Amino acid sequence: MEFSAIAAGLYLEGLGIGSDEVWFSDVVQGGVHRLAPDGTIRTWLPERRWIGSLLLNRDGAVLCSGPDGIAWFHPSTGASGMLLQEIDGKPIAGVNEIMPDGRGGIYFGTIDITSMAQGQPLRPAALYRFAADGRVSKIADDLLFPNGIGLSPDGTRLYHNDTRVGIYAFDIRPDGSLGDRTLLLAKTDCDGLAVDGEGNLWVTGYRSNEMLCLRPDGVIHQRVALPSDGATNVRFGGEDGRDLYVTTVPLDAVNGFVQGILPSSPTSVLYRARSDVPGRPIAQTDFRLA
């Protein structure tokens, strides 16, 4: 697989793929950036940092995670706001990964962003479902560092990276809640996750110079060499779904990051490659935004 660099930053992570553009975030420098087909880049919410995930809403707005919950902005109007800031009346310490539930809402994982930024031990985290009607319910807890989330092509299984532990699979019940979890593969640096049209899982590691392609049962099907020491996220896109986008980070930036030392050089790179198989399409969310 041949990779071409298409953008760079301090520490790239969030990825959202539109019809003809690529959205990405820089958790250190801040902002949500749109890469147009002609190579130009435009930025929204430049002051918002620690955005680990991006999603596209049905009305054209962009949802983004962060230290105070889930924010949104509309590129065409400039309007912006907060979608979710509290759970059961308590402020959210941070949200990392968000993924559509296929029913207009999302699954998301909480994270202690303040402690992470300072290189301190993290407080307990959990997975939640945020339904399109506004209901929020906890669906999994006892997690260390919720990260990549993906759904099987038939929507009956949820895959989840618990960084520092490994990749889990959950059965999705008819009401959208989760059944018992199964550890598919132990991988202490697992980070980003995407699912292809055949049901395989593509998993990045922030200390891995290769990307793993796993069968649904966790067996390693393929190892893809990457042009960097580590990678934070992966998404499919393009007209045929076979464009593969990966955000990468150098090892020195990772080592400093986990100690609370933030990178200052634009050595984190967004790459594009071509896959033999298309990705599983990611549904749009359907929240009504002010």
C-alpha positions in Angstrom: 0.0 0.0 0.0 1.5 3.4 -1.1 0.8 6.4 1.1 0.8 10.1 0.0 1.1 12.9 2.5 -1.8 15.4 2.1 -1.6 17.6 5.3 0.4 18.1 8.5 0.1 19.4 12.0 1.3 19.1 15.6 -0.8 16.0 16.7 -3.5 15.0 14.2 -6.3 12.7 15.3 -9.9 13.3 14.4 -11.1 12.3 10.9 -14.4 12.9 9.1 -14.8 12.1 5.4 -17.3 14.0 3.4 -18.5 13.7 -0.2 -15.4 15.5 -1.6 -13.5 16.8 1.4 -11.6 15.5 4.4 -12.1 16.9 7.9 -9.3 16.5 10.5 -8.4 17.9 13.9 -5.2 18.8 15.6 -5.5 18.0 19.4 -2.6 20.2 20.3 -2.8 23.2 17.9 -6.6 23.2 18.0 -9.3 23.6 15.4 -11.2 21.5 12.9 -9.6 21.7 9.4 -11.2 21.0 6.0 -9.0 19.8 3.2 -10.7 20.6 -0.1 -10.1 18.6 -3.4 -7.8 21.4 -4.7 -5.5 21.1 -1.6 -6.7 24.2 0.2 -7.3 24.0 3.9 -9.8 26.1 5.9 -10.2 26.1 9.7 -13.1 26.3 12.1 -13.1 26.5 16.0 -9.4 27.3 16.1 -9.5 27.7 19.9 -11.0 24.3 20.5 -8.3 21.7 21.4 -8.3 18.0 22.3 -10.7 17.1 19.5 -10.3 13.3 19.1 -13.2 12.6 16.8 -15.4 14.2 14.1 -18.8 13.3 12.6 -21.0 14.8 10.0 -24.6 15.6 10.9 -27.4 15.2 8.3 -28.0 19.0 8.1 -24.3 19.6 7.1 -23.0 20.5 10.6 -19.8 18.9 12.0 -19.8 17.4 15.4 -16.6 17.3 17.4 -15.5 15.8 20.7 -13.4 17.6 23.3 -12.6 18.5 26.9 -16.1 19.8 27.8 -18.3 17.4 25.8 -19.5 17.4 22.2 -19.6 20.6 20.2 -20.9 21.4 16.8 -20.6 24.0 14.1 -22.1 24.6 10.7 -19.5 25.4 7.9 -22.0 27.3 5.7 -23.5 29.6 8.3 -20.8 29.8 11.0 -23.3 28.9 13.7 -21.9 26.8 16.5 -22.8 25.5 20.0 -22.6 22.6 22.4 -24.6 19.4 21.8 -23.8 17.7 25.1 -22.0 19.1 28.2 -23.6 17.1 31.1 -24.5 13.6 32.0 -27.1 13.3 34.8 -26.5 16.9 35.7 -22.7 16.6 36.1 -20.2 18.3 33.8 -18.3 16.0 31.4 -14.6 15.7 32.0 -14.1 15.1 28.2 -15.2 13.1 25.2 -12.7 11.3 22.9 -14.3 9.0 20.3 -17.8 9.4 18.8 -19.5 7.1 16.3 -23.0 7.1 14.9 -25.3 4.4 16.3 -27.1 4.0 13.0 -30.3 5.4 14.5 -29.5 9.1 14.3 -27.6 9.2 17.6 -24.1 8.3 18.7 -22.0 6.1 20.8 -19.2 7.9 22.7 -16.5 7.4 25.2 -15.6 9.8 28.1 -12.1 10.6 29.0 -10.3 12.6 31.7 -8.6 15.1 29.3 -7.3 17.4 32.0 -5.3 14.7 33.6 -4.1 13.4 30.3 -2.8 16.8 29.2 -0.8 17.0 32.4 0.6 13.5 32.2 -1.3 12.5 35.4 -3.2 9.2 36.1 -6.7 9.2 34.5 -10.0 8.9 36.3 -12.4 6.1 35.4 -14.0 6.2 32.0 -17.1 4.7 30.3 -19.0 4.3 27.0 -22.4 5.9 26.5 -25.1 6.0 24.0 -26.6 9.4 23.1 -29.9 8.9 21.3 -31.2 11.3 18.7 -34.1 12.2 21.1 -31.6 13.4 23.7 -31.5 10.4 26.1 -28.0 9.5 27.4 -27.4 6.1 28.9 -24.2 4.4 30.1 -23.6 1.1 28.2 -20.1 0.0 29.4 -17.8 1.1 32.3 -14.6 0.0 34.0 -12.6 1.3 31.0 -9.1 2.8 31.1 -9.0 5.0 27.9 -12.0 4.7 25.5 -10.8 5.2 22.0 -11.7 3.9 18.5 -15.3 2.7 17.9 -16.7 0.9 14.9 -19.9 -1.1 14.0 -20.1 -4.3 12.0 -21.6 -4.0 8.5 -24.9 -5.5 9.7 -25.0 -3.3 12.8 -25.2 -6.1 15.3 -21.7 -5.7 16.9 -19.8 -2.8 18.3 -16.0 -2.8 18.3 -14.1 -0.6 20.7 -10.4 0.1 21.5 -9.6 0.5 25.2 -6.2 2.0 24.9 -3.6 0.3 27.1 -5.7 -2.9 27.1 -6.9 -4.0 23.6 -9.7 -4.3 21.1 -13.1 -5.5 22.4 -16.3 -6.6 20.7 -19.8 -6.2 22.1 -23.1 -7.6 20.8 -25.7 -4.8 20.2 -29.1 -5.5 21.7 -32.3 -4.5 19.8 -32.7 -1.5 22.0 -29.2 -0.2 21.2 -27.6 -1.3 24.5 -24.6 -3.6 24.6 -24.1 -7.2 25.7 -21.1 -8.7 27.3 -17.7 -7.8 25.9 -15.1 -10.1 24.3 -11.4 -9.2 24.1 -10.5 -9.8 20.5 -6.8 -8.8 20.7 -4.6 -7.4 23.5 -2.8 -4.3 22.2 -1.7 -1.7 24.7 -1.3 1.2 22.1 -4.5 0.6 20.1 -5.9 3.9 19.0 -8.0 4.5 15.8 -10.4 1.9 14.4 -12.3 1.6 11.1 -14.4 -1.3 9.7 -14.4 -2.3 6.0 -17.2 -3.6 3.9 -16.2 -7.2 4.5 -16.4 -6.7 8.3 -12.7 -6.6 9.0 -11.3 -4.2 11.6 -8.5 -1.8 10.7 -6.7 -0.7 13.9 -3.9 1.8 14.4 -1.5 2.0 17.3 0.2 5.2 18.5 3.5 3.3 19.0 3.1 1.1 16.0 4.6 1.6 12.5 2.1 -0.8 11.1 -1.7 -1.0 10.9 -3.5 -4.2 11.7 -6.4 -5.6 9.7 -8.3 -8.1 11.9 -11.0 -10.6 11.1 -14.2 -10.1 13.1 -12.9 -12.9 15.5 -9.7 -11.0 16.2 -7.4 -13.1 14.0 -4.8 -10.8 12.2 -5.5 -10.9 8.5 -3.0 -8.4 7.3 -0.3 -6.0 8.5 0.1 -2.8 6.6 3.5 -0.9 7.0 3.1 2.8 7.7 5.4 5.7 6.9 5.6 6.7 10.6 6.4 5.5 14.1 2.7 5.5 15.1 -0.8 6.3 14.0 -3.8 7.8 15.8 -6.8 7.3 13.5 -8.0 5.7 10.3 -11.0 6.2 8.0 -12.3 5.1 4.6 -13.7 7.5 2.0 -13.8 8.4 -1.7 -16.4 7.8 -4.3 -15.8 4.0 -4.2 -15.0 3.9 -0.5 -11.5 2.6 -1.1 -9.5 5.8 -0.2 -7.8 5.1 3.2 -6.9 8.0 5.4 -4.5 7.7 8.3 -3.2 10.3 10.8 0.3 9.5 11.9 2.6 10.8 14.8 6.4 10.4 15.3 7.5 8.5 18.4 9.2 11.5 20.1 5.9 13.4 20.0 4.1 10.4 21.5 6.7 10.0 24.3 6.4 13.6 25.2 2.6 13.6 24.9 2.1 10.9 27.5 4.3 12.8 29.9 2.3 16.0 29.4 4.9 17.6 27.1 3.2 18.8 24.0 4.8 18.8 20.5 5.8 22.1 18.9 6.8 20.9 15.4 4.4 20.0 12.5 5.6 16.4 12.2 2.2 14.7 12.5 1.1 13.8 9.0 -2.2 12.9 7.3 -1.7 10.3 4.6 -4.0 8.9 1.9 -3.7 5.4 0.3 -5.8 3.0 -1.7 -7.4 -0.1 -0.2 -8.3 -3.3 -2.0 -11.7 -3.3 -0.2 -14.1 -0.4 0.5 -14.9 0.8 4.0 -18.1 0.3 5.8 -20.1 3.6 5.2 -20.4 5.7 8.4 -24.0 6.9 8.8 -24.7 10.6 9.4 -26.1 11.7 12.8 -29.5 13.3 12.9 -29.5 15.8 15.7 -31.6 18.9 15.6 -29.1 21.8 16.2 -30.0 25.4 17.0 
